[in-house]
Amino acid sequence: MKNRTVGIITIPISKSGLTPLSNLVDIICSLSPAVFLITGDAGYQFYKNDNRLTSYKIFHSNSTFFLLRIFNYMIIQVTISFFIVTTRKKVDCFIFFVGGDTLALPMITARILKKKVFILFAGSIIKTLESKKDPLGYGLKMLRYITCSFAHTLIVYAEGLIKDYSLERWTRKITIAYNHFIVFDRFRIEKEYPVREFIVGYVGRFDEEKGIMHLLHAVPDIVKNNPDVSFLFIGDGEQRNVIEHYITDKGMRDTIILSGWIAHELIADYLNRMKLLVIPSYTEGLPNVMIEAMACGTPVLATPVGAIPSIIRDEETGFIMENNTPACIAANVVRALSYPLMETIVENAKMRVEKDFTFESAVTRMKDVLDEN
């Protein structure tokens, strides 16, 4: 890794992608003498004035028309390929990050230029589209086959994701590692669990693949069993209007608070108010908010997707629910809130993240991966 310059590539990202990108940038900046970032939207806005790296902006426009979406995606690929060519004399290796597993043209461009290429799976845009029954997912599967075939190394957060992301044919070049770490000076227990109000929280995008509507539909059954419980939904997304209308129609404005996006540096304050954080997703990689909640002494209830089962052990370091149907969510929220040994779970979870999610351990993991390949 010594003196190796690194390029980080993502598709244009929203605010929800800033935390994982920020983690990776911090790690790579500590390892590389020069870092180049190719990204767009919130990613570029966040890093354009950061003097630790050089940023390149990808322009992006949204559309609901299928053919125009395909065209826009090809423009993104051409633009990223152009920047790869532009930086060819400055960059030794590229890490394809958020959405990078479907950037076939940039991957081919990097390989033609004889660059070392890694794909770090932050999640799966294909599984996200599949959860929405979006036909674009079929085309992206073909692009992912190309990128995975050409990449030197595929990095996933947990062994279970190999099957989850259908990567079995590339097992020989898959490495298990994650770029997550906690700033423990910020994410820590400020309010002890027994004195917290009965607040059940959700933090993330208000999108279909996150299962937030199922959590919303579970609220009435949860309240029947726990009349004093209230809900705090932090985030925003394409389902925001639907959620607001549902809350109004069901007369639940006194029960559910929608806070909108909260700056990342303030999330710990909100986590410290909660009795339980629910992650009802259809698909995940390794959610940052999960390990942040654990560091703040907030128990987590989650679906067994992505790398979550490698961190959350049911009734040991948190709670796992079988699926994200409203009935299942409701039953498991009630189970968690009434669990008699919750303070033991809080302590176990805190010890788990303090052991494995320091900045130093994240740097060591990434250095080992880059040095081995």
Secondary structure, DSSP 8 states (H G I E B T S, - for coil): -TT--EEEE---B-GGGHHHHHHHHHHHHHH-S-EEEEEEBHHHHHHTT-TTEEEEEE-----SSHHHHHHHHHHHHHHHHHHHHHTTTT-SEEEE-TTGGG-HHHHHHHHHTT-EEEEE-SS-HHHHHHHTT-THHHHHHHHHHHHHHH-SEEEESSTHHHHHTT-GGGGGGEEE-------TTTSS-SS-GGGS-SEEEEES--SGGGTHHHHHHHHHHHHHH-TT-EEEEE---TTHHHHHHHHHHTT-TTTEEEEE---GGGHHHHHTT-SEEEE--SS-S--HHHHHHHHTT--EEE-S-TTHHHH--BTTTBEE-S---HHHHHHHHHHHHT-TTHHHHHHHHHHHHHHH--HHHHHHHHHHHHHH-
